[in-house]
Amino acid sequence: MKDRLLVALAGQPNCGKSTVFNALTGAKQHVANYPGVTVDKMSGWYKYGETRVDVVDLPGTYSLTFYSPEERVSRDFILNDKPDVVVNVMDASNIKRCLYLTFQVMEMENPMILNLNMMDVAQNRGVTIDIEKLTRILGVPVVATSMKQGLGKTELFDAITDTGRKKSFHARFKVDYGPMEAFINNICEMIRQDTGDLEAYPARWLAIKLMEGDEEIRKLIREKGVQGTKILDRVDGLKNQFEAEYDQNTALAVAQARYAAADKVAAGCLTLPAEKKKPMSDRIDAVVCHKFMGPIVLLAVIWLLYYLSIVQGYNLTNYTWPLLAKLRGVVAAMVPDPGFIDVPLISAFALWLMDSVNALLNYIPIFFILFGLIAVMEDSGYMPRMAFIMDRLFSRYGLHGQSTLPMVLGGIYVGGCAVPGVMSCKGIPDERSRLATILIIPMLNCLAKVPLYVLLINIYFAAHKGLAMFYISTISLLMVLPVSKFLTTTVLKDKPISPFVMEMPPYHLPTFRGVVGRALERVWMFIKKITSIVVALAVVIFILLQFPGISPQRKIDFQAQRDKAITQFRNSIAHTPYAEVLAGAKLMEMVLYWESYKDKKMLAKGPEATDALNAKYRKINPQFFSIAQPGKDKVARKVNKSFKKLFKTRKGLLREMRKERINTSFLGKMGRALEPVTQFAGFNWRVNVALLSAFAAKESAVATLGALYEQNDDGGDGSLESRMAKSEDGFTPLHALALMMFMVLYPPCLATSIAVKLQSGSVKWMLFGMFYPMVLGISAATLIFTGGTLLGLNGLQAMGVFYAMALGTTIATGFIKTKSEFDPVRQAIA
């Protein structure tokens, strides 16, 4: 009696295979990666009687060809690890579709069990399955289960143990390949006569794969067979003979024979309901997936998504910004007080961090709405429909229908993240589309870019917010598609390809708990990223902006100006009762009192709030309050006027010192060094500094701007929009558009670059992925700014012209034929 068995679970996606795996192994599971690939390897074990059963959950796949890593690792595991039992998990409500994979597993001649899972779904649809007849037809054990309900688990345990103890396996059923059978038998004979190591593999299976044109099997024949080259030459001759005689591609003939066999088997054991009512999902899909209506619905969904999240979500920031300003005030009260022009380093650092983080936290309402709406699309079942619609487009640009999910995660809608987008590319079945998707995802509108878009749109396109966000959310797609076409027809043209296969799940009503939970989870991930990457980068940027600092001679000059201003102020109030009130250190106390009062008054809403604030500050220091609010007191009004002049002088000195400190800093010098190049794109040194900081994390672009444009001016609401608009007098919508376009094409951040290295398996592709977006970005920004300036275009006009150019280029490149559109192997499996 064998005391240990190895079991492999094989099945197509959405057949309940993971549920079966969990039911068999319970908590005794672990996850790893198959050697050399990024495909997850799920394994676990259970004990049944005296037998330990090790279970490996193979990746879900529709076929066992050579296209995708999932297909290759599943096939190689069955061939090389030789499990004692292969449990082929099937969706009982879709037997005909699942049999395509079943026939391939049977041809590999491993001991096998057919597990008809999801029997409850089949029954609900009125499908009746004759289990005994199916067993007789196929000649393999068939076990019916509904694992979600716990039905059939014991029967499956028994069948696995019984089948695993047998020494051999002989399936009664074989696919009839019609006129190709003679060719297959000819190849089988050659394989059996070879004296090499081919006897370890099923001869008929090898012959069928050779007729399909499987490159991996051709390589195996060449390496393992003594007469490998001779066999392959003979196979090529037989394939040419078959195609000449029957005018049909061999791979297509193999696929059609399997589908015909599936029809025959299903007809022999299935009873379908007499009157089949068209499901609601199909009726909805008649519109949603329609050739012409589908794209219209998709565009409407995108527009609604951004109108609700960006336009309406931004209105909520009117309520969040005062809260963040109060938080900054709390931090300011905890750090050492500044001097007249001397700010303690610890105070400057703490407020720098708050400005950096607050610039991003202010957009949380927008992200929450955005993530919630995306969760609605995911849970409702619209996402696969989107993939179906997009495959029609993507296939023209060398991409795959399954590129849709990585692109959605990366920000095809705006608001994703390039890291999970790149990491999810492992599910794309062919290498060419996978690499192309990996290389273009960083140019999509990830979440980290959104704050800069929203910032610039609210300053320079405030009257056209919806239009500007629609532009920025779609222009990235119009840019990456031609780029993908270029990549797949040049540097990636020799990479293998595979078909698009996706199952449409039925529509579901999203649950409130699921949608809100998903939105909160993603917002929390964003907050954690801010408190890690952005904070760490803010520390680095702070150091690069603070040092080497102002020269000793310039410090003396600024101190002299300070002393002069204070002396003039004291002389102007010398003969008033307030000279004693503001004597010595009390002057600086009044400065801080004034700043605090001004900030609080700015946030006060309505007369009642203002009266309460006045009462509070009158109580804190009545004499200071009489200076801040002199009323009709002539003496107090004179002191108030002199104090405002002094306060303005102080602000000016602080501004000049900060400007000089940044100008002479390490990062400031780098930003200015780039101006001779970036000036043609409309970027000044501040923008250059912000973009340099974005190499580590794109969120840092806005965080750095939030700190560069410090809260140092009188008036305004204190928001970054207000501060930047005041500080950049010469900045126009054309500047803003060029900057947004550069951010669209910005090179991947460090975290994404690492993900590119992991998924591509090559430092070369990582470096290439960092270099070419930089060239594209600066070229596009220069075209917009310099070209728009020469043509006399404003920001909105330049937006329209560039969009038309991008759309025209995308349409034109879509008509260039690529290998994937006409490859016969792709057509055979699709």
Secondary structure as UniProt FT lines:
FT   STRAND          4..11
FT   TURN            13..14
FT   HELIX           17..25
FT   TURN            26..27
FT   STRAND          29..33
FT   TURN            35..36
FT   STRAND          40..48
FT   TURN            49..50
FT   STRAND          51..57
FT   HELIX           69..76
FT   HELIX           77..81
FT   STRAND          85..91
FT   HELIX           92..94
FT   HELIX           95..107
FT   TURN            108..109
FT   STRAND          112..117
FT   HELIX           119..124
FT   TURN            125..126
FT   STRAND          128..129
FT   HELIX           131..138
FT   STRAND          142..144
FT   HELIX           147..149
FT   HELIX           153..165
FT   HELIX           178..180
FT   HELIX           181..193
FT   HELIX           198..200
FT   HELIX           203..212
FT   HELIX           215..224
FT   TURN            226..227
FT   HELIX           228..246
FT   HELIX           250..269
FT   STRAND          270..271
FT   HELIX           280..288
FT   TURN            291..292
FT   HELIX           293..306
FT   HELIX           307..312
FT   HELIX           313..334
FT   HELIX           345..361
FT   TURN            362..363
FT   HELIX           364..380
FT   HELIX           382..394
FT   HELIX           395..397
FT   HELIX           401..403
FT   HELIX           404..410
FT   HELIX           418..423
FT   HELIX           424..427
FT   HELIX           431..440
FT   HELIX           441..443
FT   HELIX           447..449
FT   HELIX           450..460
FT   HELIX           462..464
FT   HELIX           465..488
FT   TURN            489..494
FT   HELIX           512..529
FT   HELIX           530..534
FT   HELIX           535..546
FT   HELIX           552..572
FT   TURN            573..575
FT   HELIX           578..581
FT   TURN            584..585
FT   HELIX           586..603
FT   HELIX           606..620
FT   HELIX           622..628
FT   TURN            631..632
FT   HELIX           634..664
FT   HELIX           666..673
FT   HELIX           675..678
FT   HELIX           679..681
FT   HELIX           685..693
FT   TURN            694..696
FT   HELIX           699..708
FT   HELIX           720..727
FT   TURN            729..730
FT   HELIX           733..744
FT   HELIX           750..760
FT   HELIX           763..791
FT   HELIX           795..814
FT   HELIX           819..822
FT   HELIX           824..829
//
